[in-house]
């Protein structure tokens, strides 16, 4: 500010300084309100994929479980696109008042390894609350494809380089990375077709327009039971009780296909500590109830034992270190 400007008198200068001081000391309305009274309106949980997938279902289950203690509804808002980036960036840039949450999964920590400018920093822009669940992926094919095992799929794909297709529900998703690691380990040439989540990809694989997909077991199970999808191999440490005859990818000879899906809730980084503590406490209490545990299991996921924000942060840090090597192994370059 140039005090010597001829059009800038002493009184105007003092008024400007007073105004600047007032602005500098101004506190947003949301910060002025006592955090003890939070929440005073509905809380939004942003899901960075299309509605109907496992992230969406888990967010809704947690939202319903927290509604009684919050005395406010928790509404789920789907913001799909750009490999989860649209939803993640939306929360990172939102007002840190406790009213906008993110339900995140593997792409949250993969994007910084895949993109030169992801538009957010997982550690600087977010405050972890808790992991809520994990899941398994399963390699499925359309029943018309003449294969019943992973080995037969590999043999068919090698006999027809570039002819088979798979559904990619989003770059950087556990489904995408699992399939790319499988292609790399098996030496396969298979074309990936990108979708905005698993639900939008389902009609094409069910209709036989696509051959295969590394699909969340939750989404796949009804179609496996109906016979409209055939399971070949599980991306899991051990076989699922619900699919006892389906071997793991390790059992099938591909131990490097080990991308494990996780799901957790986060807040913008500048959210007041008191709100973070309240949200974390209530969330942990809800995760320990038999009602929410059963709801998560019914969705097809495995509930996490309630964990602290610090423990969730440890997982985020570990994943950020892990993914560059995984992407390199899968032959995925940073864009």
Number of C-alpha atoms within 10 A of each C-alpha: 8 7 12 10 8 7 8 14 12 11 9 12 15 13 12 14 13 12 12 12 11 11 10 9 9 10 11 10 8 14 12 9 12 11 18 10 8 20 19 12 12 15 21 18 25 26 29 31 29 22 20 14 18 24 24 20 17 23 26 18 19 21 22 16 22 22 15 10 13 19 13 17 18 24 17 22 21 17 18 20 16 14 23 26 20 16 22 28 17 18 28 24 13 14 16 20 23 23 22 24 30 27 25 23 23 22 24 24 24 27 26 20 25 20 12 10 12 17 15 19 15 24 14 11 17 23 22 25 27 26 28 26 23 17 20 26 25 28 27 28 27 22 19 11 15 11 17 15 18 22 15 13 19 16 14 17 20 17 11 12 12 12 13 19 18 22 27 27 27 23 21 25 23 27 28 23 27 26 26 24 23 22 18 16 16 16 12 21 16 20 16 18 14 17 19 20 27 26 16 17 20 20 12 13 22 17 11 17 13 22 22 28 30 30 29 24 25 19 19 23 19 12 16 17 11 9 12 18 23 25 28 24 26 29 31 21 14 15 18 15 8 10 16 9 12 21 21 25 24 17 15 15 13 17 15 16 24 22 21 17 20 21 22 21 24 26 26 27 20 16 18 14 12 14 21 22 13 17 21 21 15 14 23 20 14 20 24 14 11 10 13 19 22 14 17 23 15 11 18 22 24 17 20 18 14 21 16 16 18 13 15 21 19 13 14 19 14 12 16 18 14 14 21 18 11 21 19 14 14 19 13 17 11 14 10
